[in-house]
Each structure stands twice: as C-alpha cells, then as structure tokens.
Amino acid sequence: MEKEWYVVNTYSGHESKVKEKLELKTNAQGMEDLILRIVVPEQTEIEFKDGERKEKKKKMFPGYILVEMIMTDEAWYAVRNTPGVTGFIGSSGKGTKPFPLSPAEIDKILGSMGMSRIDISNELAEGDSVKVINGAFADMYGKVKTIDVANNMVEVSVDLFGQETTVELELTEIQKA
C-alpha cells in the first residue's frame, strides 16, 4: 500500500488537541510506519493594531486536519476513534474507507504553508530517482543532484535529447520514482 493524504473532520477549535492526541496514540501503539504526518493547516496573517505589526496564525480549514497515512484497517480505526475526530472527508459512512486528496490538492495546501508533500529529511536524498510530474519536463525521470531545503528546490539530472541536463525544480514538481 501507498502513503496518501486524507482530510479528517474534528470538532471546530479542537484541531491542535486532536493532532496531539493522535500523535500520542500513534507513538503508544507503535504505528509510526502507518500514520506518518499530522498537519493542522494554518497560515500566518499580519495584523496592524495600534501601529504595531503582529503575526497571527489562522486556521485555513477550521474543523479539519490533514493526515498522511497508509490506509490499513488498523490505521483507519486508530484515526477514527481518536477523541475529537468526527470522521474522514470523502467517506460515505457505513464503514467505507475515504478517498485520499490528489497530489495537486495536497501540494496546493502544503505549498501555501511553506511545506511539501515530500518529507525531504526522510524521503529524499541525493542520487534518488524521481519522476517529474509538472512543468516542461513532465513525465521525465532523473536523479537528484542537490537539495535546497530552505527553498524547497531540487536540482535533477534528466536525459534531454540524449544528453544529461541539470534542471532546477520545485518539490511540488517531482515524485519519488
């Protein structure tokens, strides 16, 4: 099975508590290989109050969190039965498993938060094979030459007209091959 992103419905205002409880449950039950990342979608907004600049975190989707997981019966049950969770989005109920978010949808959400669907620290290393999924080099395969974590960019060596060419791509434009 493949890891994918799912939208989980929570009580509004309890997103951070649900994230914390789900992380504790994941660690306690040894499910770190099934439930990989839990994200509360937030954006930083800048407010000017009384002439002072203040940054404020605002939830992008109140009442929802994003969970990157491998959808097994065990992981599905663990998430569904976490206190504060009311269900998955994309499930018709009656015990059916939900549909995951598409890569384009999750890239847009995580990208607006300065994150990537690819966990650079654990998933991507120099020399790894990747497939380009967007842009002028779509459907081409290559090898990672360098990784720029700060800017979410990678340099990938692709075969262009029989010649090895290095191109700079955003993390949202590639997937691990």
PyMOL CGO cylinders between C-alpha atoms (Angstrom):
from pymol import cmd
from pymol.cgo import CYLINDER

trace = [
    CYLINDER, 0.00, 0.00, 0.00, 0.97, 3.58, -0.61, 0.3, 1, 1, 1, 1, 1, 1,
    CYLINDER, 0.97, 3.58, -0.61, 1.00, 6.53, 1.76, 0.3, 1, 1, 1, 1, 1, 1,
    CYLINDER, 1.00, 6.53, 1.76, -1.51, 9.23, 0.93, 0.3, 1, 1, 1, 1, 1, 1,
    CYLINDER, -1.51, 9.23, 0.93, -3.04, 12.35, 2.48, 0.3, 1, 1, 1, 1, 1, 1,
    CYLINDER, -3.04, 12.35, 2.48, -6.54, 12.31, 3.98, 0.3, 1, 1, 1, 1, 1, 1,
    CYLINDER, -6.54, 12.31, 3.98, -8.77, 15.04, 5.43, 0.3, 1, 1, 1, 1, 1, 1,
    CYLINDER, -8.77, 15.04, 5.43, -10.05, 14.31, 8.94, 0.3, 1, 1, 1, 1, 1, 1,
    CYLINDER, -10.05, 14.31, 8.94, -13.03, 16.18, 10.40, 0.3, 1, 1, 1, 1, 1, 1,
    CYLINDER, -13.03, 16.18, 10.40, -12.67, 17.32, 14.02, 0.3, 1, 1, 1, 1, 1, 1,
    CYLINDER, -12.67, 17.32, 14.02, -14.64, 19.44, 16.45, 0.3, 1, 1, 1, 1, 1, 1,
    CYLINDER, -14.64, 19.44, 16.45, -14.03, 23.06, 15.46, 0.3, 1, 1, 1, 1, 1, 1,
    CYLINDER, -14.03, 23.06, 15.46, -11.41, 24.65, 17.68, 0.3, 1, 1, 1, 1, 1, 1,
    CYLINDER, -11.41, 24.65, 17.68, -10.00, 21.26, 18.74, 0.3, 1, 1, 1, 1, 1, 1,
    CYLINDER, -10.00, 21.26, 18.74, -7.68, 20.69, 15.76, 0.3, 1, 1, 1, 1, 1, 1,
    CYLINDER, -7.68, 20.69, 15.76, -4.43, 21.06, 17.76, 0.3, 1, 1, 1, 1, 1, 1,
    CYLINDER, -4.43, 21.06, 17.76, -5.73, 18.86, 20.59, 0.3, 1, 1, 1, 1, 1, 1,
    CYLINDER, -5.73, 18.86, 20.59, -6.75, 16.15, 18.11, 0.3, 1, 1, 1, 1, 1, 1,
    CYLINDER, -6.75, 16.15, 18.11, -3.32, 16.36, 16.45, 0.3, 1, 1, 1, 1, 1, 1,
    CYLINDER, -3.32, 16.36, 16.45, -1.63, 15.96, 19.83, 0.3, 1, 1, 1, 1, 1, 1,
    CYLINDER, -1.63, 15.96, 19.83, -3.87, 13.02, 20.86, 0.3, 1, 1, 1, 1, 1, 1,
    CYLINDER, -3.87, 13.02, 20.86, -3.39, 11.28, 17.52, 0.3, 1, 1, 1, 1, 1, 1,
    CYLINDER, -3.39, 11.28, 17.52, 0.40, 11.70, 17.73, 0.3, 1, 1, 1, 1, 1, 1,
    CYLINDER, 0.40, 11.70, 17.73, 0.41, 10.24, 21.26, 0.3, 1, 1, 1, 1, 1, 1,
    CYLINDER, 0.41, 10.24, 21.26, -1.81, 7.34, 20.15, 0.3, 1, 1, 1, 1, 1, 1,
    CYLINDER, -1.81, 7.34, 20.15, 0.42, 6.68, 17.13, 0.3, 1, 1, 1, 1, 1, 1,
    CYLINDER, 0.42, 6.68, 17.13, 3.53, 6.52, 19.30, 0.3, 1, 1, 1, 1, 1, 1,
    CYLINDER, 3.53, 6.52, 19.30, 1.89, 4.46, 22.06, 0.3, 1, 1, 1, 1, 1, 1,
    CYLINDER, 1.89, 4.46, 22.06, 0.56, 1.86, 19.60, 0.3, 1, 1, 1, 1, 1, 1,
    CYLINDER, 0.56, 1.86, 19.60, 3.76, 1.76, 17.52, 0.3, 1, 1, 1, 1, 1, 1,
    CYLINDER, 3.76, 1.76, 17.52, 2.02, 2.93, 14.36, 0.3, 1, 1, 1, 1, 1, 1,
    CYLINDER, 2.02, 2.93, 14.36, 4.66, 5.43, 13.19, 0.3, 1, 1, 1, 1, 1, 1,
    CYLINDER, 4.66, 5.43, 13.19, 5.08, 3.42, 9.97, 0.3, 1, 1, 1, 1, 1, 1,
    CYLINDER, 5.08, 3.42, 9.97, 1.33, 3.76, 9.16, 0.3, 1, 1, 1, 1, 1, 1,
    CYLINDER, 1.33, 3.76, 9.16, 0.44, 7.26, 10.41, 0.3, 1, 1, 1, 1, 1, 1,
    CYLINDER, 0.44, 7.26, 10.41, 3.30, 9.40, 9.19, 0.3, 1, 1, 1, 1, 1, 1,
    CYLINDER, 3.30, 9.40, 9.19, 2.44, 13.10, 9.48, 0.3, 1, 1, 1, 1, 1, 1,
    CYLINDER, 2.44, 13.10, 9.48, -0.42, 15.09, 11.01, 0.3, 1, 1, 1, 1, 1, 1,
    CYLINDER, -0.42, 15.09, 11.01, -0.84, 18.72, 9.95, 0.3, 1, 1, 1, 1, 1, 1,
    CYLINDER, -0.84, 18.72, 9.95, -3.21, 21.46, 11.12, 0.3, 1, 1, 1, 1, 1, 1,
    CYLINDER, -3.21, 21.46, 11.12, -3.45, 23.71, 8.02, 0.3, 1, 1, 1, 1, 1, 1,
    CYLINDER, -3.45, 23.71, 8.02, -2.58, 27.23, 9.20, 0.3, 1, 1, 1, 1, 1, 1,
    CYLINDER, -2.58, 27.23, 9.20, -1.39, 30.45, 7.62, 0.3, 1, 1, 1, 1, 1, 1,
    CYLINDER, -1.39, 30.45, 7.62, 0.36, 33.38, 9.24, 0.3, 1, 1, 1, 1, 1, 1,
    CYLINDER, 0.36, 33.38, 9.24, -1.50, 36.64, 8.86, 0.3, 1, 1, 1, 1, 1, 1,
    CYLINDER, -1.50, 36.64, 8.86, -0.04, 40.03, 9.62, 0.3, 1, 1, 1, 1, 1, 1,
    CYLINDER, -0.04, 40.03, 9.62, -2.19, 42.49, 11.56, 0.3, 1, 1, 1, 1, 1, 1,
    CYLINDER, -2.19, 42.49, 11.56, -1.52, 46.10, 12.40, 0.3, 1, 1, 1, 1, 1, 1,
    CYLINDER, -1.52, 46.10, 12.40, -3.04, 47.02, 15.72, 0.3, 1, 1, 1, 1, 1, 1,
    CYLINDER, -3.04, 47.02, 15.72, -2.34, 50.34, 17.42, 0.3, 1, 1, 1, 1, 1, 1,
    CYLINDER, -2.34, 50.34, 17.42, 0.50, 50.92, 14.95, 0.3, 1, 1, 1, 1, 1, 1,
    CYLINDER, 0.50, 50.92, 14.95, 2.20, 47.63, 15.86, 0.3, 1, 1, 1, 1, 1, 1,
    CYLINDER, 2.20, 47.63, 15.86, 2.77, 44.77, 13.49, 0.3, 1, 1, 1, 1, 1, 1,
    CYLINDER, 2.77, 44.77, 13.49, 1.58, 41.42, 14.86, 0.3, 1, 1, 1, 1, 1, 1,
    CYLINDER, 1.58, 41.42, 14.86, 1.69, 37.97, 13.30, 0.3, 1, 1, 1, 1, 1, 1,
    CYLINDER, 1.69, 37.97, 13.30, -1.27, 35.73, 13.94, 0.3, 1, 1, 1, 1, 1, 1,
    CYLINDER, -1.27, 35.73, 13.94, -1.79, 32.10, 12.99, 0.3, 1, 1, 1, 1, 1, 1,
    CYLINDER, -1.79, 32.10, 12.99, -5.13, 31.49, 11.33, 0.3, 1, 1, 1, 1, 1, 1,
    CYLINDER, -5.13, 31.49, 11.33, -6.60, 28.09, 10.52, 0.3, 1, 1, 1, 1, 1, 1,
    CYLINDER, -6.60, 28.09, 10.52, -7.14, 27.60, 6.80, 0.3, 1, 1, 1, 1, 1, 1,
    CYLINDER, -7.14, 27.60, 6.80, -9.86, 24.99, 7.32, 0.3, 1, 1, 1, 1, 1, 1,
    CYLINDER, -9.86, 24.99, 7.32, -11.41, 25.21, 10.80, 0.3, 1, 1, 1, 1, 1, 1,
    CYLINDER, -11.41, 25.21, 10.80, -12.57, 21.79, 11.96, 0.3, 1, 1, 1, 1, 1, 1,
    CYLINDER, -12.57, 21.79, 11.96, -10.18, 19.83, 9.73, 0.3, 1, 1, 1, 1, 1, 1,
    CYLINDER, -10.18, 19.83, 9.73, -6.69, 18.33, 9.93, 0.3, 1, 1, 1, 1, 1, 1,
    CYLINDER, -6.69, 18.33, 9.93, -4.59, 16.55, 7.29, 0.3, 1, 1, 1, 1, 1, 1,
    CYLINDER, -4.59, 16.55, 7.29, -3.15, 13.11, 7.96, 0.3, 1, 1, 1, 1, 1, 1,
    CYLINDER, -3.15, 13.11, 7.96, -0.52, 11.40, 5.82, 0.3, 1, 1, 1, 1, 1, 1,
    CYLINDER, -0.52, 11.40, 5.82, -1.00, 7.68, 6.31, 0.3, 1, 1, 1, 1, 1, 1,
    CYLINDER, -1.00, 7.68, 6.31, -1.04, 4.24, 4.78, 0.3, 1, 1, 1, 1, 1, 1,
    CYLINDER, -1.04, 4.24, 4.78, -4.73, 3.30, 4.78, 0.3, 1, 1, 1, 1, 1, 1,
    CYLINDER, -4.73, 3.30, 4.78, -4.92, -0.02, 6.59, 0.3, 1, 1, 1, 1, 1, 1,
    CYLINDER, -4.92, -0.02, 6.59, -7.80, -1.22, 8.76, 0.3, 1, 1, 1, 1, 1, 1,
    CYLINDER, -7.80, -1.22, 8.76, -5.64, -0.68, 11.85, 0.3, 1, 1, 1, 1, 1, 1,
    CYLINDER, -5.64, -0.68, 11.85, -4.63, 2.91, 10.95, 0.3, 1, 1, 1, 1, 1, 1,
    CYLINDER, -4.63, 2.91, 10.95, -8.15, 3.81, 9.81, 0.3, 1, 1, 1, 1, 1, 1,
    CYLINDER, -8.15, 3.81, 9.81, -9.60, 2.55, 13.11, 0.3, 1, 1, 1, 1, 1, 1,
    CYLINDER, -9.60, 2.55, 13.11, -6.96, 4.40, 15.17, 0.3, 1, 1, 1, 1, 1, 1,
    CYLINDER, -6.96, 4.40, 15.17, -7.66, 7.75, 13.50, 0.3, 1, 1, 1, 1, 1, 1,
    CYLINDER, -7.66, 7.75, 13.50, -11.45, 7.38, 13.51, 0.3, 1, 1, 1, 1, 1, 1,
    CYLINDER, -11.45, 7.38, 13.51, -11.53, 6.51, 17.20, 0.3, 1, 1, 1, 1, 1, 1,
    CYLINDER, -11.53, 6.51, 17.20, -9.31, 9.35, 18.41, 0.3, 1, 1, 1, 1, 1, 1,
    CYLINDER, -9.31, 9.35, 18.41, -11.20, 11.69, 20.78, 0.3, 1, 1, 1, 1, 1, 1,
    CYLINDER, -11.20, 11.69, 20.78, -12.36, 14.80, 18.91, 0.3, 1, 1, 1, 1, 1, 1,
    CYLINDER, -12.36, 14.80, 18.91, -12.46, 13.13, 15.48, 0.3, 1, 1, 1, 1, 1, 1,
    CYLINDER, -12.46, 13.13, 15.48, -15.88, 13.05, 13.84, 0.3, 1, 1, 1, 1, 1, 1,
    CYLINDER, -15.88, 13.05, 13.84, -14.84, 11.20, 10.69, 0.3, 1, 1, 1, 1, 1, 1,
    CYLINDER, -14.84, 11.20, 10.69, -13.00, 11.34, 7.39, 0.3, 1, 1, 1, 1, 1, 1,
    CYLINDER, -13.00, 11.34, 7.39, -13.91, 13.54, 4.44, 0.3, 1, 1, 1, 1, 1, 1,
    CYLINDER, -13.91, 13.54, 4.44, -14.53, 11.52, 1.29, 0.3, 1, 1, 1, 1, 1, 1,
    CYLINDER, -14.53, 11.52, 1.29, -16.15, 8.56, 3.03, 0.3, 1, 1, 1, 1, 1, 1,
    CYLINDER, -16.15, 8.56, 3.03, -19.80, 7.73, 2.53, 0.3, 1, 1, 1, 1, 1, 1,
    CYLINDER, -19.80, 7.73, 2.53, -20.01, 6.28, 6.03, 0.3, 1, 1, 1, 1, 1, 1,
    CYLINDER, -20.01, 6.28, 6.03, -21.19, 2.75, 6.77, 0.3, 1, 1, 1, 1, 1, 1,
    CYLINDER, -21.19, 2.75, 6.77, -17.61, 1.54, 7.26, 0.3, 1, 1, 1, 1, 1, 1,
    CYLINDER, -17.61, 1.54, 7.26, -16.27, 2.65, 3.87, 0.3, 1, 1, 1, 1, 1, 1,
    CYLINDER, -16.27, 2.65, 3.87, -12.75, 3.97, 3.64, 0.3, 1, 1, 1, 1, 1, 1,
    CYLINDER, -12.75, 3.97, 3.64, -12.25, 7.55, 2.42, 0.3, 1, 1, 1, 1, 1, 1,
    CYLINDER, -12.25, 7.55, 2.42, -10.74, 8.79, -0.81, 0.3, 1, 1, 1, 1, 1, 1,
    CYLINDER, -10.74, 8.79, -0.81, -7.32, 10.48, -0.48, 0.3, 1, 1, 1, 1, 1, 1,
    CYLINDER, -7.32, 10.48, -0.48, -6.50, 14.00, -1.62, 0.3, 1, 1, 1, 1, 1, 1,
    CYLINDER, -6.50, 14.00, -1.62, -4.94, 14.22, -5.08, 0.3, 1, 1, 1, 1, 1, 1,
    CYLINDER, -4.94, 14.22, -5.08, -1.25, 15.24, -5.27, 0.3, 1, 1, 1, 1, 1, 1,
    CYLINDER, -1.25, 15.24, -5.27, -2.28, 18.58, -6.83, 0.3, 1, 1, 1, 1, 1, 1,
    CYLINDER, -2.28, 18.58, -6.83, -4.69, 19.33, -3.95, 0.3, 1, 1, 1, 1, 1, 1,
    CYLINDER, -4.69, 19.33, -3.95, -2.21, 18.49, -1.20, 0.3, 1, 1, 1, 1, 1, 1,
    CYLINDER, -2.21, 18.49, -1.20, 0.63, 20.34, -2.98, 0.3, 1, 1, 1, 1, 1, 1,
    CYLINDER, 0.63, 20.34, -2.98, -1.50, 23.50, -3.09, 0.3, 1, 1, 1, 1, 1, 1,
    CYLINDER, -1.50, 23.50, -3.09, -2.43, 23.31, 0.60, 0.3, 1, 1, 1, 1, 1, 1,
    CYLINDER, -2.43, 23.31, 0.60, 1.03, 22.39, 1.90, 0.3, 1, 1, 1, 1, 1, 1,
    CYLINDER, 1.03, 22.39, 1.90, 2.71, 24.81, -0.52, 0.3, 1, 1, 1, 1, 1, 1,
    CYLINDER, 2.71, 24.81, -0.52, 0.72, 27.72, 0.93, 0.3, 1, 1, 1, 1, 1, 1,
    CYLINDER, 0.72, 27.72, 0.93, 2.11, 26.73, 4.35, 0.3, 1, 1, 1, 1, 1, 1,
    CYLINDER, 2.11, 26.73, 4.35, 5.71, 26.52, 3.07, 0.3, 1, 1, 1, 1, 1, 1,
    CYLINDER, 5.71, 26.52, 3.07, 5.70, 22.72, 3.29, 0.3, 1, 1, 1, 1, 1, 1,
    CYLINDER, 5.70, 22.72, 3.29, 5.95, 19.92, 0.77, 0.3, 1, 1, 1, 1, 1, 1,
    CYLINDER, 5.95, 19.92, 0.77, 4.25, 16.59, 0.24, 0.3, 1, 1, 1, 1, 1, 1,
    CYLINDER, 4.25, 16.59, 0.24, 7.74, 15.08, 0.11, 0.3, 1, 1, 1, 1, 1, 1,
    CYLINDER, 7.74, 15.08, 0.11, 9.42, 14.92, 3.51, 0.3, 1, 1, 1, 1, 1, 1,
    CYLINDER, 9.42, 14.92, 3.51, 12.93, 15.96, 2.47, 0.3, 1, 1, 1, 1, 1, 1,
    CYLINDER, 12.93, 15.96, 2.47, 14.63, 14.86, 5.67, 0.3, 1, 1, 1, 1, 1, 1,
    CYLINDER, 14.63, 14.86, 5.67, 13.31, 11.28, 5.49, 0.3, 1, 1, 1, 1, 1, 1,
    CYLINDER, 13.31, 11.28, 5.49, 12.32, 10.58, 1.89, 0.3, 1, 1, 1, 1, 1, 1,
    CYLINDER, 12.32, 10.58, 1.89, 14.66, 12.33, -0.49, 0.3, 1, 1, 1, 1, 1, 1,
    CYLINDER, 14.66, 12.33, -0.49, 18.42, 12.08, -0.81, 0.3, 1, 1, 1, 1, 1, 1,
    CYLINDER, 18.42, 12.08, -0.81, 20.99, 12.95, -3.45, 0.3, 1, 1, 1, 1, 1, 1,
    CYLINDER, 20.99, 12.95, -3.45, 21.17, 10.19, -6.04, 0.3, 1, 1, 1, 1, 1, 1,
    CYLINDER, 21.17, 10.19, -6.04, 17.50, 9.16, -5.67, 0.3, 1, 1, 1, 1, 1, 1,
    CYLINDER, 17.50, 9.16, -5.67, 15.47, 8.56, -8.81, 0.3, 1, 1, 1, 1, 1, 1,
    CYLINDER, 15.47, 8.56, -8.81, 12.49, 10.89, -9.29, 0.3, 1, 1, 1, 1, 1, 1,
    CYLINDER, 12.49, 10.89, -9.29, 9.75, 11.44, -11.85, 0.3, 1, 1, 1, 1, 1, 1,
    CYLINDER, 9.75, 11.44, -11.85, 8.86, 14.97, -12.94, 0.3, 1, 1, 1, 1, 1, 1,
    CYLINDER, 8.86, 14.97, -12.94, 5.08, 15.36, -12.69, 0.3, 1, 1, 1, 1, 1, 1,
    CYLINDER, 5.08, 15.36, -12.69, 4.57, 19.05, -13.65, 0.3, 1, 1, 1, 1, 1, 1,
    CYLINDER, 4.57, 19.05, -13.65, 6.06, 21.64, -15.94, 0.3, 1, 1, 1, 1, 1, 1,
    CYLINDER, 6.06, 21.64, -15.94, 8.07, 21.45, -19.14, 0.3, 1, 1, 1, 1, 1, 1,
    CYLINDER, 8.07, 21.45, -19.14, 9.83, 18.24, -18.12, 0.3, 1, 1, 1, 1, 1, 1,
    CYLINDER, 9.83, 18.24, -18.12, 6.67, 16.33, -17.08, 0.3, 1, 1, 1, 1, 1, 1,
    CYLINDER, 6.67, 16.33, -17.08, 6.85, 12.52, -17.36, 0.3, 1, 1, 1, 1, 1, 1,
    CYLINDER, 6.85, 12.52, -17.36, 10.66, 12.54, -17.47, 0.3, 1, 1, 1, 1, 1, 1,
    CYLINDER, 10.66, 12.54, -17.47, 12.79, 10.60, -15.00, 0.3, 1, 1, 1, 1, 1, 1,
    CYLINDER, 12.79, 10.60, -15.00, 16.02, 11.76, -13.44, 0.3, 1, 1, 1, 1, 1, 1,
    CYLINDER, 16.02, 11.76, -13.44, 18.37, 11.62, -10.49, 0.3, 1, 1, 1, 1, 1, 1,
    CYLINDER, 18.37, 11.62, -10.49, 18.56, 14.16, -7.67, 0.3, 1, 1, 1, 1, 1, 1,
    CYLINDER, 18.56, 14.16, -7.67, 21.85, 16.07, -7.73, 0.3, 1, 1, 1, 1, 1, 1,
    CYLINDER, 21.85, 16.07, -7.73, 21.31, 18.66, -4.98, 0.3, 1, 1, 1, 1, 1, 1,
    CYLINDER, 21.31, 18.66, -4.98, 18.58, 19.53, -2.48, 0.3, 1, 1, 1, 1, 1, 1,
    CYLINDER, 18.58, 19.53, -2.48, 17.85, 23.09, -1.32, 0.3, 1, 1, 1, 1, 1, 1,
    CYLINDER, 17.85, 23.09, -1.32, 15.76, 22.54, 1.83, 0.3, 1, 1, 1, 1, 1, 1,
    CYLINDER, 15.76, 22.54, 1.83, 15.29, 26.25, 2.58, 0.3, 1, 1, 1, 1, 1, 1,
    CYLINDER, 15.29, 26.25, 2.58, 13.68, 26.99, -0.79, 0.3, 1, 1, 1, 1, 1, 1,
    CYLINDER, 13.68, 26.99, -0.79, 12.02, 23.58, -1.40, 0.3, 1, 1, 1, 1, 1, 1,
    CYLINDER, 12.02, 23.58, -1.40, 14.00, 23.19, -4.62, 0.3, 1, 1, 1, 1, 1, 1,
    CYLINDER, 14.00, 23.19, -4.62, 15.98, 20.30, -6.11, 0.3, 1, 1, 1, 1, 1, 1,
    CYLINDER, 15.98, 20.30, -6.11, 18.39, 20.00, -8.99, 0.3, 1, 1, 1, 1, 1, 1,
    CYLINDER, 18.39, 20.00, -8.99, 17.61, 16.94, -11.07, 0.3, 1, 1, 1, 1, 1, 1,
    CYLINDER, 17.61, 16.94, -11.07, 19.70, 15.44, -13.84, 0.3, 1, 1, 1, 1, 1, 1,
    CYLINDER, 19.70, 15.44, -13.84, 17.43, 14.40, -16.76, 0.3, 1, 1, 1, 1, 1, 1,
    CYLINDER, 17.43, 14.40, -16.76, 18.16, 12.90, -20.18, 0.3, 1, 1, 1, 1, 1, 1,
    CYLINDER, 18.16, 12.90, -20.18, 17.29, 15.62, -22.70, 0.3, 1, 1, 1, 1, 1, 1,
    CYLINDER, 17.29, 15.62, -22.70, 17.81, 14.61, -26.33, 0.3, 1, 1, 1, 1, 1, 1,
    CYLINDER, 17.81, 14.61, -26.33, 20.41, 12.05, -25.36, 0.3, 1, 1, 1, 1, 1, 1,
    CYLINDER, 20.41, 12.05, -25.36, 22.38, 14.48, -23.22, 0.3, 1, 1, 1, 1, 1, 1,
    CYLINDER, 22.38, 14.48, -23.22, 22.40, 14.70, -19.43, 0.3, 1, 1, 1, 1, 1, 1,
    CYLINDER, 22.40, 14.70, -19.43, 20.98, 18.08, -18.40, 0.3, 1, 1, 1, 1, 1, 1,
    CYLINDER, 20.98, 18.08, -18.40, 20.55, 19.51, -14.91, 0.3, 1, 1, 1, 1, 1, 1,
    CYLINDER, 20.55, 19.51, -14.91, 17.26, 21.30, -14.25, 0.3, 1, 1, 1, 1, 1, 1,
    CYLINDER, 17.26, 21.30, -14.25, 16.08, 23.11, -11.12, 0.3, 1, 1, 1, 1, 1, 1,
    CYLINDER, 16.08, 23.11, -11.12, 12.61, 22.07, -9.96, 0.3, 1, 1, 1, 1, 1, 1,
    CYLINDER, 12.61, 22.07, -9.96, 10.30, 22.74, -7.04, 0.3, 1, 1, 1, 1, 1, 1,
    CYLINDER, 10.30, 22.74, -7.04, 9.45, 19.82, -4.76, 0.3, 1, 1, 1, 1, 1, 1,
    CYLINDER, 9.45, 19.82, -4.76, 5.84, 20.04, -5.94, 0.3, 1, 1, 1, 1, 1, 1,
    CYLINDER, 5.84, 20.04, -5.94, 7.00, 19.18, -9.46, 0.3, 1, 1, 1, 1, 1, 1,
    CYLINDER, 7.00, 19.18, -9.46, 8.51, 15.79, -8.61, 0.3, 1, 1, 1, 1, 1, 1,
    CYLINDER, 8.51, 15.79, -8.61, 7.65, 12.50, -7.00, 0.3, 1, 1, 1, 1, 1, 1,
    CYLINDER, 7.65, 12.50, -7.00, 9.94, 9.71, -5.92, 0.3, 1, 1, 1, 1, 1, 1,
    CYLINDER, 9.94, 9.71, -5.92, 10.27, 7.05, -8.61, 0.3, 1, 1, 1, 1, 1, 1,
]
cmd.load_cgo(trace, "trace")
